[in-house]
Amino acid sequence: MDLDLNIWPSNEKMVKMLKPNTEKNNPRCLVFVYTGQIKPQQQTDFISFSVFSKEKREKKNKNKKPFVLETSFSLSSGAEFQMSPNPKGNDDAIRRSSKKPKYSKFTQQELPACKPILTPGWVISTFIVVGVVFIPIGLASLFASQRVVEIVDRYDTECVPQSFGFKKVDFIRRTDTNKTCVRVLNVIKHMKSPVFVYYELDNFYQNHRRYVKSRSDKQLRSRAFEGHTDKCEPEDKTDKGTIVPCGLIAWSMFNDTYGFTVNDKRVEVNKRNIAWKSDKHSKFGSNVYPKNFQSGGLIGGAKLNESIPVS
């Protein structure tokens, strides 16, 4: 490693190239404002340099007094140094005044690294290998998706009587009207078991800030927090007491009921194992029962059985 030490100003014409016996340190350039010879001295943790005046001074330097400058420093990156002449030559060297950590290859991002060169041949070979691996996987996924039999039926417009026209909300609120609707679904392909049934709600803004926060997790977790309804307004309380579960999320629970028949034979729908175990055992308490739910004038979602816990 070479360490360049430059003497300034340049009219002194004193430039020394030193090669101290240090290991694995980057070169640093120091600028001294003094003239003289630089004498390296090896230490354990620092590299110490002393600047002495020449014995035979040049004519232009006759007015300059002899002095001794001693300073010690480490080769940390970005270290700052403060040096001043020490005429007595004692050991009062000025140390570095830096708060930066000790030099290490990790902090300086100088650890060995591999930097591959992206040549055309290397890139083409990589894409070929990746293609050979993923093309069979993609073909298998494509064939598996084509075997899925899916039937979609929208019934919200077909099941509203023509007498109500576009007044769908009035039809839903009417309690004296039979709302049973029969739809015939033609299955043109064989459906292997198990058959899954999903419902889809469109134009339902479930990510609205007010809607998302309108619930009480503490109330759902334990009966001891039944009155914890700070975020459930306006569905927090009724004239009969606190609503359990409270909030807009519980109030707008989907309440359509489905039944299926094949060749006039009823098909049983299994409702088990449709919720996560973590929700059943941790998020919803087994001792929390519905209370005063959907008892207001405005009909929201489904009714809950007060003898069955929310979990």
Secondary structure, DSSP 8 states (H G I E B T S, - for coil): --EEEEESSGGG--EEEE----SS-----EEESS-SEEEEEE-SSSEEEEEE--SS--GGGTTS---EEEEEE---TT--------TT--S--B-----S----TTTTT-S--------HHHHHHHHHHHHHHHHHHHHHHHHHHHT--------TTTSS-GGGTT-HHHHHH-SSS-----------S---S--------SS--TT-HHHHH---HHHHH-GGGTT--TT-TTTTEETTEE-BS-SHHHHT-------EEETTEEE----TT-S-HHIIIIIS-TT---BSTT-SSS--S----TTS---
